[in-house]
Amino acid sequence: MKRFVDFICGTGFLFFALLLSLFGFSACSFDSGASSNSVSGEGHGGGSGNSWTLVVYMAADNALEPDAIADLNEMESAVLPSGMDVLVLLDRAEGYDASNDDWSGTRLFKVRHDSGDSNRIVSERLSSVELGLSADVDTELDMSSKSTLSALLSFARRSCPAENYGLVVWGHGTGWRSGDAAFSRAFAVDEGGGSSSYMTLSDMRQAVAKGLDGDTLSFLGFDTCFGACLESAYEFRSVSSFMVGSPSVEAQSGWDYCSLFNSLSSVESITPESFCGCAMSQFKSQYKNSVNAAFCVLDLSLCQDAVSAFDTFSSNAALLIDSYSARDSLLSVFEKECVSYSSGVPSDFYVDSLDVVRNIAKKCGELYFYADIVEESFSSFVVDSWNSTYGTCSPGVFFASEKSPGVFSTHPDLYVSGNQNPLTSQFVNFATGYVPTKICAGSLLDKLFYTVFDK
């Protein structure tokens, strides 16, 4: 039916064009306003000739400013992939880096190759109606605002339409955080104006969904600390096909973008899977001599099954904790026996989700059935992983805030299921077999932290 309609429309247009020609007009002289392929932000993009548009959300209005400039220079020094536009929204700080005329504020760039490999930014500065940015005027945007991210993605889709869209979230990151308590930040930390604001997981997911307007990302990367945790993967499972990042602390230098783009340029056809593979390769090469450096590639289409299996395992593990001795035995798994990730103390304490399942199952043989289900689901969900110390890894999952070595605090309200706060992450609302519950219903963390047993 569609081919028939296309035929009628096509023949109708030819007939119309013939009539116009009889009166001295050309059909091509009529400007629909959609023919411009400019990326200035003032005109609509052309047809979807590109296979990829990659957006880098560079929240560097903080101490990471020098690293942001260095990473943009890395992008420019690479051989950029054919058929890929790379857009960078860079928010700078004051007082950390004086290079490139020491401008401050927020600028939008389309990455251009720097054949001279200089330290100056040579990329094309863009204007954007959606963002309220002009290529000639400095403007300060709040990178922690979800409206900034959604506007950037809307601009990318309009001005650089493509078959695949990718997003790299660049900057500080603390994983699951959605507000409240001492470590209340997640991603896109903006310290402009003397204050510190951030984007919560919930806000970021809403921003991506709004900016894509029905599309989905093919690639979502976190060039941050604690980017690959179960909480984040579950939050973004509906807006991206694949997600990559580190479950651990990431070095301040972050990703090697020159290596990433050069690798992509050598790929015959950039698929979401090959993009993830190139991201993994650059990270492994850069941090192969580091301790406990880690990176995961996650297939988000399989995240629901993986998290469901993890939560079911947690529920059944909780049923076995009926005394203080049983509680202490499983507490030691989290605290001492499994791979853990943190940035020191005080900070959030994450555990490797699959490693904690394996170690609990070793102590409680009756859980092997449920552990096998987790293993099977994670074998597909975690497409690839690497840990410089242990070989492989899986996404981290929040355990508790560590106040001092071995001393854990109670959980923030937004990590307690049933709290009714709209900022609560989707993982917390779903994984009631693992996370603490408002009514102490007997989840795994309920049993480990809040349940009183008969002596």
N, C-alpha and C positions, 0 to 999 in steps of 0.2 A: 504493500500500500504506500509506504513512504517513497519508494522509487517512482511510483506513478505520480505522486504529488510533485516530486522534484522535476519530473519530465514536463509536466504541465507548466510549472513555474518557469522552467528554463525556456521552453518554447514561447511562453508569453512574453518573457523579457526580450527575446530575440525579435519578436514581432514589434514590440514597443520601440526597440532600438532602431528598427528599420524605418518606422514612422518618423522618428526624430531625425534620422539622416535625410529624409526627404525634405525636411524644413531647415536643414543646415545646422542641426545640433548634433553633438556627440554625446552618447550615453555616459562616456567617461568624464564628461565635464561637470557632472552633477556630483558634488562633494557631500558624502553622507556624514562626514565628521569622524568616521571610523577608519579612514585609510592611513592616517599617520602612524608611523612606527616609532614615534618619539618616546623617550623615557623621561621627559622633562616633568611629567605630571600634569601637563596642561592639555594633552590630547590622548585619545584612546590608543591602545596598542594595536598592532597589526594582527594578522592571523597567527595561530599557534605554531609558528615555524620552529621554535626551540623544543628540544626534548626535555630540558630542565631549566628551572629557575630556582636558584638557591638563595635564601635570605639568611643573613647572619645578624642576629640581634645582639649587638655588642654593648652591654651595659658596663661602661668603664668610668662612670662618674664616681670614682673611688680610687683606692691605692693601686688598682690594676691598670691605670691609664697607660703607663709605659709599655705594658705587655700588649695592650690593644693596638697601639701604633706599630709595634714590632710584628704582630700577627697580620695586620693589614699590609705591611710591607712584604711579608712572606707570600701573601696571596698575589701581590703584584709581581713578584719575582718568578712565579710559576708560569709554566705554559698552560694557559687556561683551556679547559676542555671545549672542543667544538660543540656548538649547539647548547651551550649552557651560559645563562646570564647569572652573575653573582652580584647581589645587592647587599650592601653593608650599611646598617644604621649605627653610627658610632656616636656615643655620648661621652664627652671628655670631662675631666675634672680640672681643678685648679691646683697647681703647686707640686705636681708629681713629674710632669714631663713638659719641657719647654720647646720641643722640636716642632717643625712644621708651622712656624709663626706663632706657636703657643696659643692658638685659638681655643676658646672654650665654648661649650654649648653642644648642640646635636647636629650632625651633618649626615646626609644620605649620599652614598656613593654607588656608582656602578664600577666594578673593579675592571681596571685596564692593566695590561701587561707593561711592566717597567723594564724595557730592554737594557737600560743602563744600570739596573739593580741598585738604585739609589735608596737613601733612607727617607726621601721625601715622598709624600703621598701624591701619586700621579693620576689616581683614578678620577673618573668624571663625577663632579658634584651635581646632584640632581635637585630639582624642585618637586614638590608633591602637594597637591591640593588636599589630599586625604590627611596628611600629617601637618599641614600648615607650614611647610618648609619652602624657603626660596633658596636657590643656588647662590644668591647674592647677599643674603641677610642672615646673620647668625641668630639662631633661636634656641632656646633651652626647652627640651622636652623631658617629661618625667617617664623614664624607662620602666618604672615600677607600675605604671598605669596600664591596665589591660586595654584601654582605648588606643594607646600608642602602638601596641603590638598588633591589634586587629586592623588599625588603619594602615600599617606597613604591609600586612599581608594583602589587604584590599588593593593597595597601590601596585604590589607585585603582580597580582593576577590581572589587573587592568593594563598595565604598561608593558609587562613581560610575560604574556600568556605562554604556557608551556604544557607539555603532556604530563610532566611530573614536577611537583613542588617539594622543596626541601627547606628545613628550618634548622639552624644551629643556634642554640641558646648559649651565649658566651658570658662568662663572668663568675661572680661568687654563687655558690649553691650550698644549700643545707638539706636537700632531700625533701622529706615529707612535709616540712613545716608549713603551717597555714595560719600562723599568728599565735599570740599569747605566750607567756613565759619568757625566760631569759634569752632563749635562742630563737626568737620569733622572726624567722625570715625563711624564704624558700629560694627564689631565683630573681634575677634582674634587680639586684640591689642598687639603689640610686641614693647617693649621699649628697646630692646637690642641695645648696641652700643651708648647709649645716645640719640637716636632719638626715635620717636614714629610713628609707622606705623600701619595700620589696613587693614582688608579685607572688601571691599564693598559688598553690597548685590549682585550686578551683578557678581562680581568676585567669590563670594562664590557659587552662583548657577552654574556658569560655571565649577568651580572646582569639585563640586559634580557630575555633569553630565559627565565630562570627566573621573573622577575616577571610576564611576560605569559602564561606557562603555555600555550603553543600559539597564542596570539594574536600578531599582529604590529602594529607601530606603523604608522600612516598617515603620520606626520610626525615626523622627527627633526631637531632644530635644534641647532646649536652656537653659542652666544653666547660664543665664546672666540676666542683667536688660533689660527690654523692648524687650524680646524675642518674645512675642506673639502680634504682631501688624499686621494690615491688609496688610501693605506694604510687610512685610516679608513673610506672608502666601501666598500672590499672587505670589511672586518671586519664591517660592519653590514648587508651586502646581504641577509642572510637574516632580519633582525628588523625591517626597516622598508621601506616602499614608496618613500618619498622622503626625501632628506636635504638640508639647506641649511646654509650657513655660509661663512665667509671663508677663503680659502687663505692669507691674509696676516696681518699683525699687525692686531689690532682695537683701536680706541680704548678707553680704560678705561670710557667711558660706555656702551659696548655698544649693544644694540638700543634702539629707541624703542618701548616697549611700549604707550604710550598710542596712538601712531599705528597700531601693529599691530592692537590690539583694536578701535579705531574703524573701521579698514578692514574687518576681519572682520565687524563688525556691519552694515556696508553691503552685504555680499555676500548675494545672495538665498539661495544654498545653498552652505555651506562644504564644498567638496570638498578632497581632499589637494592637488590642483593649485592651487586658488584660495588655499588656506592658504599654499602656497609663494610664490605671486604677491604676496600681501600682505606676507610677510616680505621679499621682494626690494624691494618699493616703499618700505617704511619705511627700509631700509638705504640705498638710493640717495638718498632725500630727505635723510637725516641727514648723509651723508658725501660729497655731490656736490662739495664744494669741497676735499676732502682729496686727498693725493697717494697714488696706488697703492692706494686703498681698493678692495676686491674682494669679490665675493659670487657664490656658485654655487648653482643648484638642480639636484639630481641625481636621476635616476630609477634607483633601486638595482636594479630588476629587469633593467636593461641593463648593470649594472656588470661582470658577468663577461665579457661580450663585449668591453667597452671595455678592461679590464685585459689580457685575452688578446691583443688587437690591439697594445696598447702593449708587452707583453712580447715578442711575435713581432718587432715592429719593432726592439726593443732587441737581440735575439739576432742579427738580420741586420746591424745596425750594428756589433756587436762583431766579426763576421767580417771586416769591412773594416779593422780596426785591427791591422796587422801590422808596425808600425814605430813608433819614438818620434815621428816627424814626424806620422804619422796619428793617433797618440794625442793629441799636443798640439793638433792641429787640432780634434778633437772636444771636448777639454777646454775650449777657448776658447769653445765654444758654451755650455756650462754656466756658465762663470765670467763671461763678458762679453757674450754675444750674445742671450740669451733673458731673458724676464721672470723675475725671481727674488724670493723672499720670505725675509726673515730679520728678527730683532729686534736686529740689530747683531752685534758680536763680543765675546766668543765666543758662538756660538749655532748652532743647526741652520740649514742652508742648504737651502731648498726652491727648486725650479724649477717654472715653469708647465709641466705635462706635455705639453700639446698644442703649446705654443710651442717646446719643445725638439725635438719630433719635426719640426716644420716647418723649423727652422733646421738640423738635421742633414741633412735631405733636400735642402736647398739646396746643401750642400757635397758630398753624395754622391748624384748623380742616380739611381744604381741602386736607391736606397731609395724612390723615389717610389711604386712599387706598394704597398709596405707602409705608407707614410705615408698613402696614400689610404684604406686600410682603417681606419687609426686615425681619420682625419678623419670617415669615414662613421659609425663606431661612436660617436664622441664627439658627433656632431651629434644623436644620439638620447639618449645617456646624459646629456649636459649640457643639460637642458631650457631653462635660461636662465642667463645670466651677465652680469656687469657689472664693469668696472674703470674707476675715475674718471680714470685716466691713459691707458689703452690701449683703452678701449671695451668689450672683452670679455675673458674669462679662462677658464681651466679649472682643475681641481683641481691643487694642488701635489703634487710627489713629492719625497721626501727624496733629496738628493744626497750630502751629507757634513756633518760638523760643522766649522764654520769657526773656527779657533783665533784667527786674526788676519786682517786684510784680505788675501785671496788665498792664505792658507795653510790647507790642509785636513788634518784628521787622518784616521787610519784609521777604519774604521767600527766602531761598537760591536758586540759579539758578537751581540746580539739583532737586528741588521740583516744578519746573515750566514746565508744559507740552509744548513740542515744542522746547526745548533748544538744541536738536541735539547732546548732549553729549552721547557717547556710555556707560558711567557709569550710566546713568539714569535708575532708577528702572522701572520694567515693570508696576507696579501700577501707577506710575506717567504718563507713556505714555498712559495707558488705561483709568484711571479715570478722564477724562476731565470734567465731571460734578461736581467734587469735587475740584481737585487741581487747583491752579492758572494756567492760560494759558498765553503764550507769547504775544498773541494779545488781551488779556483781553476780552475773548469771552463771558463772563457772567457766569462762573462757580460759585459755592457757595463761594469759597475763593476769587475769583475775586470780587464778590459783597461785601463781608465783609471787604476787605482790599483795593481794588484799584479802585473801581468805583466811579465816581463823579455824584451826583444826583442834579437835579434842586431843589432849595430851595423854 
